[in-house]
Amino acid sequence: MSGSYSGIPRWVLAVAAAGALFLLVPLAAIVLRVDWTRFGALVSSEPSRAALLLSLQTSGTSTALCVLFGVPMAFALARTRFRGQRVVRALVLLPLVLPPVVGGIALLYTFGRQGLLGESLRILGVDIAFSTAAVVLAQTFVALPFLVLSLEGALRTAGTRYEAVAATLGARPTTVLRRVSLPLVGPGIVSGAVLSFARALGEFGATLTFAGSLQGVTRTLPLEIYLQRETDPDAAVALSLVLVAVAVLVVALAHRIHEGTGP
């Protein structure tokens, strides 16, 4: 008897197929709705190009910040034990479930002109709210937990055996981190960074609330799509397809990295 037993009842597969259709049919609807005769002109207009370029630039910068802060945070959560650790982890991961607009309001009342740190920053000549820097901060706020969660899982899976051996041989903690720990979970860092980039690229609510929508300054691609929906639906659909295509590429890259680190 050929083949292998999957152990999954047919009704489970049927429900899974229904769920897949629920996700895929709306994406297919976008493809069918695109005006292909004008697609090139729609996605290459000045506002569209400016929004796409701004999104790529700010998402790249926010991803770098996610790596800068997220890697130490993941190591601290995965490799240390301290009182209140569960509370700290919950707070770090809170933006995953927090409505983005709430995150935007929190950032506004922290870095805005009348915010917690806004007055001090203004004295130093720094005005963050409704600037490109505000876009980067908003994207970093919502994307950082993705890298922390991904890397923390990779660290727990990798264990501490190799690090303990290196320490036993006399390596200093910084040397262990640089020569053992980081190479060991390097693919996890890359995968988390890719997911953070994807989340930053699609950010809308926190960006609109904290940074506004100024063309060439804070109007990212999701904001441009939202505005075009009212004035030029065909342009909104075309730009939505571009964002979907980029997201598919990012998710495929993250999945390939994850498979490459599997057993």
N, C-alpha and C positions, 0 to 999 in steps of 0.2 A: 504494500500500500504506500503510494508516494505522497509527498507533502508532509506538512507538520501541523500538529494541533495547536491552534492559537489560544484556546481556552476562553474565547470571547463569544457569548451568545449572539445570534444573528440580530436580535432586537437591539442589542447595545450598538452594533455596527450601524443599524438603521437610524438610531438616535444621533450617533456621531455624524452620519452623513447629513442629517437635517441641520445639525449645528454648523457643519462646514458650509452648507448652502446659505445659511443665514448670514455668514460672514462674507461669502464670495459673491453672492448675487448683487448686493449693493455696489461692490467694486466693478462688477461687469456692467452695471447700469451706468456708471461713470464713463466707461469705455464706449458704450453704445451712444451716449449722449454727446460725445465730443464732436465738434464741427471740424472734421479732419481737413476740409478745404482751407480753413483759416487757422489751423492749429499753430503753424509756424509763426504767423503774424501775432497771434494772441499771446503766445508765451515769450515772444521776443520784443514786446513793446517796452518802452522806457520804464514805466512803473513796475512791470513784471520783472525785468532784468535787475532793476535796483533792489526790489524786494528779495529776489532769489540770492543775489550777491550778498546782501546784508545778512540774510538768514545763514548762509554758509560761513560767513566771517564770524558772526556772533556765536554760532553753534560750535565752531572750531575753538574759539577762545573759551567758551564755557566748558567745553570738554577738557581742555587743558587745566582749567581750575578744578574740575571734578577729579582729575587724576592727582593734582597737587594736594588737595585736601582729603580726597576719598581714600587714597591708598593708606596714609597714616591712620585714618579713622577705622578702616577695616582691620588693619593690624592690631590696633588697640582693642577692638571689640573681640577679635578672634584669638589673640595671644595673651591677653591679660585678664585678670579677675579683680573686680573692685566693687565696693558697695554701690548699689543703685544702678548696676550695669544694665539690667533689663529696662529700667526707666529710660536710661540714656539711649539704648538701642531703639526703643519705641519712638523717642523724640526725633532721633536721626532719620528714621524711616517714615516719619509722619507725613512729609510731602507726597508720599506715594498715594495716600488716601485723602489728603486734604484737597478741597476744591481749589483749583489754580487761582481763582479770583481772590480767595481768602489769603493765599500766599502773596498775591500782589498787594493787597491791603496791608499785610504785615510788613512787607518791604517798604511800602510807602510811608508807614508810620515809624519806620526805623531810619531810612535814608532820605526821606522827603525833607523839604525845606523846614517844616515844622515837626519833623520826626525826632526820635530819640537821639540819633546821632547827627541829624541834619544841621542843626545849629552849629555844632562844632566843626562840621565839614565846611560849612559856608564861611566860617572865620578863616579857614585854611584856603579858601578860594575854590572849593570843590563842590559842584552842584550835580548830583547824580540823577535825581528823578527826571524823567522825560528826556533822557539822553541815551546814546548808544550803550553807555556803561550800564544803564538801568536794564536794558535788554539782556545784556550778558549776566547780570546778577539774577534776573528773573529766571532765565534759562538754567543757570547753575543751581538755583534753589530747588527747582523741580527735578533736575536730572541727577544731582549728586547722590541721592539714595540708591539709584539704579546701580551705580558703580560700587558703592559700599556693600550693598546686598550681594551682588554678584561675586565680588572679591572675597568677602567674608566666607561665603559658601565654599569657594575654591580653597581658601586657607584651611578651613576645617576638614575638607576632604583630603588635602595633602598631608595633614598631620605635622608633627614636630620632630620626627625621627632624624631627618637629615640635619636639621638645625641643631639638635642636641649633640649629634656626632661632631659637627663643626665646632661647637662650643667646648666640647670635651677635648678637642685637639688644640685648644688655646686661642681660637679665633675670637676677636672682640665682637660685641653685639652689632656694631655698625658693619663690620666685615661679614658677619653671618647674614645680615640683611641684604647687603650688596651682592655677595657671591653665591648665596644659597637661596634665601627666601624669595627675593624678587625674580630670579630666573625660574624658580620652581613654579611660581604662579603667574609668570609672564603672560601666557595665553588668557588667563582669567582677567588680568588687567586690561588686555586688549579688547576682550569680549565686553567687559563692563564699560569701557570707553566708547565702544561702538554703540551700545545700547543708550548710553548717556547722550551721545551725539544725536541719535534718532529722536529721543525724547525732547532734547533742546530744539531740534529743528521743527518739531510740531507744536511747540508751546504757543499758547494763545492767551488764556485768561490772565495769568500773572503779568505777561508782557503788556497787554492792553491796559491793565489797571495801574501798573507802576511806571510804564514807559510811554504810554500813549501811542498815537499812530501818526508820526511825522514822516512823510515820504523821504527816503534816503537817510533817515536818522534812526527811526525806531520802527518803521513799518516793515515787519518781516513778511515772509510769504504767506503764513496763515492769516495775518491781518489783511494783506492785499486780497486774498481770496474772499474773505468776509465782506470787504468793501465792494469788490467787483460783483458779488452776488446780487447787489441791489441795482447796479448800473449796467453791467454787461454779464449776464449769466453764462454766456458762452466762454468768456475769458475765465470766469470762476471755475467752470468745469475743466477747462484745459489746464489751468494751474493746479487744480486738485489732482489731476492725473499725473502731473510732474511730481507733486509731493508724494503721491502713492508710489510712483516708480522708484523714487529715492528711498522711501521707507522699505520697499521690498528688497532693494539691493542691500540696505543696511542690515535688515533682519537675516537675509541669506548669508551675509558675511559673518554675522554673529553666530549663526547656527553652524557654519562651516568651521569656525574657530573652536566652538564647543565640541563638535565631533572629532576634531583633530586632537583634542586633549582627553578624549574618552578612552576606556580600556580597549 
